[in-house]
Amino acid sequence: MTRTDLMASTSATRKRTVLISGAGVAGTALAFWLDRHGFAVTVVEKGGTLRSGGYPIDVRGTALEVVRRMGILPRLRDAHIDLRRLTFLDGDGGEVASVSPHAVTGGVAGRDLEVRRGDLTDALHTAVRDDVEFLFDDSIETLDQSGHGADVTFRGGGTRTFDMVVGADGLHSRTRELLFGPEERFHRYLGHCFAVFTMRNTFGLSHETLMWNTPGRAAALYAVGDDDEVHAFLNFAHPEPPFEAFRNPEAQRNLVAAVFADARWEVPGMLAAMRDADDLFFDGVSQIRMPRWSSGRGALVGDAAYAPSFLTGQGTSLALVGAYMLAGSLADRDHAAGFAAYEANTRGFVTENQEQVGAGGATLFPTTARALRQRNDMLRGLSVLPPADGRPAHSALILPDFLPRA
């Protein structure tokens, strides 16, 4: 069947149906573009609502063009955080260097965006909520592709059949497990764990981050504005993933407290706040590396397929670009050809951005005293911003024009 025949037969019968698992950045962006290409889209989300607030995320390079084409760029500009200073501290809390954040991240001042995750997901949801079916407080229980479609049983009960299913459900994707097997096959642990939570801003911080380091440990306070809260961040080297802690919040708190027990600066107060925090998020620093992103009528997008880790700062941008490329690749193709085109045209961009992980880890989290001294010497001598276009990897993909420009 030719592309023209496919489009004609589809329009003459019914819309193709797609189930997306996950209402985060990747899932909601994919829903937006699939709807624009004429699909009937359902999004299932295990949470009861969209996640509000959240730690800041970056939108850079090619992803800026995606949000511009979606029509949400002005709203995101209004929500831009504008972090102005990144100050590195030694083990006693003394200042090592204070630099522009863009000098470390490779971002472009005045162009790239940094917004609260909730501001982005709310903008995406607002753009598509009237055209797409959302099922909150539910998830995929089973997925069967033995028939002529993808038969899905939901955790909340009921079974439906879709032409395609896409997992956009994050680093620990349930959809990926159903399609490809255990996460361990694709999980690349990068040797660190982290905890993030909010606490009271009793430090007088505004639009800035303070980063404390000793070898193998880091603590940061991130003030996104003049709010009365800051994002607290604790990172530490750990040779093997602490699997016993990943599903046990009390074990997470105990592990972090033990690692930072003798730390100075503001760390004791951060540990005390962590004990009472109701928004603690703990995980390993990891990437997902897969030989392919689709199986039958199922595919993956965003962190579920190619989490780059926060060390690259590119997780959100890869999710936005991947969603655009997947939807456009399916627009005039059947699922098999569409998934193949998505991977062929997107994998190079993903790989190039995943490879940025080395620079991020060396700058933020040196694991030896020597590496820390070298990092600090580099920071003290840092006087230039990155090139006007930022890091080449951020803009390494030129978006195809799948749809006429608005």
C-alpha positions in Angstrom: 0.0 0.0 0.0 1.4 3.4 -1.0 1.3 6.4 1.4 -1.5 8.0 -0.7 -3.5 4.8 -0.6 -3.0 4.6 3.2 -4.2 8.1 3.7 -7.2 7.7 1.4 -8.3 4.4 3.0 -7.9 5.8 6.5 -9.9 8.9 5.8 -12.6 6.9 4.1 -13.1 4.6 7.1 -12.0 5.8 10.5 -9.3 7.6 12.4 -6.4 5.4 13.5 -6.4 5.0 17.3 -3.4 5.5 19.6 -3.1 4.9 23.3 -0.3 6.9 25.0 0.8 5.8 28.5 1.9 8.8 30.5 0.7 12.4 30.6 4.1 14.0 31.1 6.0 16.1 28.6 6.6 13.4 26.0 3.1 11.9 26.3 1.2 15.1 26.1 3.4 16.6 23.3 2.9 13.4 21.3 -0.9 13.6 21.9 -0.9 17.1 20.5 0.9 16.2 17.3 -0.9 12.9 16.7 -4.2 14.8 17.1 -3.0 17.4 14.5 -2.2 14.5 12.1 -5.8 13.1 12.4 -5.4 10.3 14.9 -7.9 9.5 17.7 -5.8 9.7 20.8 -6.2 8.5 24.4 -3.8 9.2 27.1 -3.7 7.1 30.3 -2.0 8.5 33.4 -1.5 6.6 36.6 -1.6 9.9 38.6 -4.9 11.4 39.6 -4.0 14.7 38.0 -1.2 16.4 36.1 1.8 16.9 38.2 2.0 20.6 39.2 5.1 22.5 40.2 8.2 20.4 40.1 11.9 21.1 39.6 13.0 23.3 36.8 13.7 21.8 33.3 15.4 23.2 30.2 14.1 23.6 26.7 16.9 24.2 24.2 18.0 24.0 20.6 15.7 22.1 18.3 13.1 21.7 21.0 12.5 25.5 21.0 11.2 25.1 17.4 8.9 22.3 18.5 7.2 24.5 21.1 7.1 27.4 18.7 5.2 25.3 16.2 2.8 24.2 19.0 2.0 27.8 19.7 3.0 27.7 23.4 6.4 29.5 23.1 5.0 32.9 24.3 3.5 31.3 27.4 6.7 29.5 28.2 8.7 32.8 27.7 6.4 34.3 30.4 7.2 31.4 32.7 10.9 31.5 32.1 12.8 31.3 35.4 16.0 33.2 34.3 18.6 31.7 36.6 21.3 34.3 36.9 24.1 32.9 39.0 25.6 29.5 39.8 28.0 29.6 42.7 30.3 26.7 43.6 31.4 26.2 47.2 34.1 24.1 48.8 33.6 21.7 51.7 33.6 24.4 54.3 31.1 26.6 52.3 33.7 29.0 51.0 33.1 30.3 47.5 35.1 28.7 44.7 33.6 30.5 41.7 30.4 32.3 40.7 29.6 31.9 37.0 26.7 32.3 34.5 24.7 29.0 34.4 25.0 29.0 30.6 28.8 28.8 30.9 28.3 25.4 32.4 25.2 24.1 30.6 26.1 25.2 27.1 22.8 27.1 26.9 22.1 30.4 25.1 21.2 33.4 27.2 18.0 35.1 26.0 17.0 32.2 23.8 16.9 28.9 25.8 14.1 28.4 28.3 14.1 27.2 31.9 10.7 26.6 33.4 9.1 24.6 36.2 8.1 21.2 34.9 4.5 21.8 35.9 4.3 25.0 33.8 5.4 23.1 30.7 3.0 20.1 31.2 0.1 22.5 32.0 0.8 24.5 28.8 0.9 21.2 26.8 -2.3 19.9 28.4 -4.2 23.2 27.8 -3.2 23.0 24.1 -4.7 19.5 23.7 -7.2 18.8 26.5 -10.3 19.6 24.4 -9.3 17.2 21.6 -7.8 14.2 23.3 -9.2 11.7 25.8 -7.4 11.6 29.1 -7.8 8.8 31.6 -6.4 9.7 35.0 -5.7 7.4 37.9 -5.3 4.4 35.6 -2.6 2.5 33.8 -1.9 -0.4 31.4 -2.1 -3.7 33.1 -1.7 -6.1 30.2 -0.9 -5.6 26.5 -1.6 -8.3 23.9 -0.6 -7.9 20.2 -1.6 -11.4 19.0 -4.7 -10.2 17.2 -5.2 -7.4 14.6 -4.5 -4.6 17.1 -3.1 -3.9 20.5 -5.5 -5.2 23.1 -5.1 -3.4 26.4 -6.4 -4.3 29.8 -6.5 -1.4 32.2 -5.7 -1.6 35.9 -9.0 0.1 36.7 -10.9 -2.6 34.7 -12.0 -2.9 31.1 -10.3 -3.8 27.8 -9.9 -1.7 24.7 -8.2 -2.3 21.3 -6.0 0.3 19.7 -4.1 0.5 16.4 -0.9 1.5 18.3 0.3 1.9 21.9 3.1 4.3 22.9 4.9 4.3 26.2 5.8 7.8 27.4 5.9 6.7 31.0 9.4 7.6 32.0 12.7 6.0 33.0 11.0 3.1 34.8 8.5 2.5 32.0 5.9 -0.2 32.6 5.1 -0.1 28.8 8.7 -0.8 28.0 8.6 -3.8 30.3 5.5 -5.1 28.6 7.0 -4.7 25.1 10.7 -5.5 25.6 11.2 -7.1 29.0 12.9 -6.1 32.2 14.5 -2.6 32.6 17.9 -4.1 33.5 18.5 -4.9 29.8 18.5 -1.3 28.9 19.4 0.6 32.1 22.8 2.2 32.1 23.6 3.2 35.6 26.1 6.2 35.8 27.4 5.7 39.3 25.5 8.3 41.2 22.2 8.6 43.2 20.3 11.7 44.0 17.5 13.0 46.2 15.5 16.2 45.4 12.8 17.9 47.5 11.6 21.4 48.5 12.4 23.2 51.7 12.0 26.7 53.2 14.1 29.4 51.6 15.7 30.8 54.8 18.9 31.6 52.9 17.8 34.8 51.0 18.4 33.1 47.6 16.8 34.5 44.4 17.3 33.3 40.8 20.4 31.4 41.7 21.9 28.1 42.7 24.5 27.3 45.3 26.5 24.1 44.7 28.6 22.5 47.5 31.0 19.8 46.7 33.4 17.3 48.3 34.8 14.3 46.4 31.8 12.1 45.5 29.2 14.3 47.1 27.3 17.4 46.2 24.5 19.5 47.7 22.7 22.3 46.0 20.1 24.9 46.9 18.2 26.1 43.8 16.0 29.3 44.1 13.9 29.7 41.0 12.7 33.1 41.9 11.8 35.1 45.1 9.7 32.2 46.4 9.7 31.1 50.0 10.8 27.7 49.0 14.0 26.3 47.4 14.7 23.0 45.6 17.2 21.1 47.7 19.4 18.5 45.9 21.7 15.9 47.3 23.8 13.8 45.0 26.4 11.1 45.8 28.6 8.5 44.1 27.5 5.0 44.7 29.2 2.1 42.8 26.2 -0.1 42.4 22.5 0.8 42.2 20.9 0.6 45.7 18.0 -1.5 44.5 16.8 -2.0 48.1 16.2 1.7 48.4 14.4 2.5 45.2 11.0 1.4 46.4 11.4 2.2 50.1 11.2 6.0 51.0 12.5 5.3 54.5 15.5 3.4 53.2 16.2 6.3 50.8 16.2 8.8 53.6 18.5 6.6 55.7 20.9 6.1 52.9 21.2 9.8 52.1 21.5 10.7 55.8 24.3 8.2 56.2 26.3 9.4 53.2 26.1 13.0 54.3 26.3 12.5 58.0 29.6 14.4 58.5 28.9 17.1 55.8 29.2 20.8 56.7 27.7 24.0 55.2 23.9 23.9 55.1 23.8 20.1 54.6 22.6 19.2 58.2 19.6 21.5 57.8 18.9 19.9 54.4 19.0 16.5 55.9 16.5 17.5 58.6 14.2 19.0 56.0 14.4 15.9 53.9 13.1 13.8 56.8 9.9 15.8 56.8 9.6 16.4 53.1 6.4 15.1 51.4 7.8 15.5 47.9 11.0 13.6 48.1 12.1 12.1 44.9 15.0 9.6 44.9 16.6 7.7 42.0 19.8 6.6 40.4 21.5 8.7 37.8 20.9 6.6 34.7 20.4 6.4 31.0 18.2 4.2 28.9 20.0 2.7 25.8 17.9 0.5 23.5 18.8 -1.2 20.2 15.3 -0.3 18.9 12.3 1.7 20.1 9.4 -0.3 18.7 8.0 -3.8 18.8 4.9 -4.6 16.7 2.3 -2.0 17.3 4.1 -0.6 20.3 6.7 2.1 20.5 8.5 4.3 23.1 9.2 8.0 23.3 11.1 10.3 25.7 12.7 8.9 28.8 11.0 5.5 28.3 13.1 5.1 25.1 16.2 7.2 25.6 16.5 8.9 29.0 19.8 10.9 28.8 20.0 11.6 32.5 19.8 15.1 34.1 23.6 15.4 33.7 23.0 16.3 30.0 20.1 18.7 30.7 18.5 17.4 27.6 15.8 15.1 28.8 12.9 17.5 28.2 14.2 18.6 24.8 14.6 15.0 23.6 11.1 14.3 24.7 9.6 17.2 22.8 11.6 16.5 19.7 11.0 12.8 19.8 7.2 13.3 20.1 7.2 15.6 17.1 9.3 13.2 15.0 7.2 10.1 16.0 3.8 11.7 15.2 5.1 13.1 11.9 6.6 9.8 10.9 3.3 8.1 11.4 1.2 10.7 9.7 1.3 9.1 6.2 2.7 5.6 7.0 1.5 2.4 8.6 2.8 1.7 12.1 5.7 -0.4 11.0 7.0 2.0 8.4 6.3 5.0 10.7 8.2 3.5 13.6 11.1 2.7 11.4 11.2 6.3 10.0 11.0 7.7 13.5 14.0 5.8 14.7 16.0 6.3 11.5 15.6 10.1 11.6 15.8 10.7 15.3 18.4 8.2 16.7 21.4 10.3 15.7 20.1 13.3 17.5 19.3 11.3 20.6 22.8 9.6 20.6 24.6 12.8 20.2 22.8 14.4 23.2 23.2 11.3 25.4 26.9 11.5 24.8 26.9 14.9 26.6 26.7 13.1 29.9 30.5 13.1 30.5 30.9 16.8 30.6 27.9 17.3 32.9 29.2 14.7 35.4 32.7 16.0 35.5 31.6 19.6 36.1 29.0 19.0 38.8 30.1 15.8 40.6 33.8 15.1 40.7 34.4 11.9 42.5 38.1 12.3 43.6 40.0 15.1 45.3 42.2 15.5 42.2 39.2 15.8 39.9 37.6 18.3 42.2 40.7 20.5 42.3 40.9 20.4 38.5 37.2 21.2 38.2 37.6 24.2 40.6 40.6 25.5 38.7 38.6 25.3 35.5 35.7 27.2 37.1 38.0 29.9 38.4 39.3 30.5 34.9 36.0 30.4 33.2 35.4 33.8 31.6 33.6 33.1 28.3 30.1 31.9 27.5 29.5 29.1 25.0 29.1 29.9 21.3 26.1 32.0 20.3 24.3 28.9 19.1 25.1 26.9 22.3 26.3 23.3 22.1 26.0 21.8 18.6 24.3 18.7 20.0 21.3 20.8 21.1 20.4 21.8 17.6 21.8 18.9 15.7 18.4 18.0 14.1 16.5 20.3 11.7 12.8 19.6 12.1 11.0 18.3 8.9 7.8 20.2 7.9 5.3 17.4 8.6 2.4 20.0 8.7 1.9 23.3 7.0 3.2 26.1 9.2 0.6 27.9 11.3 
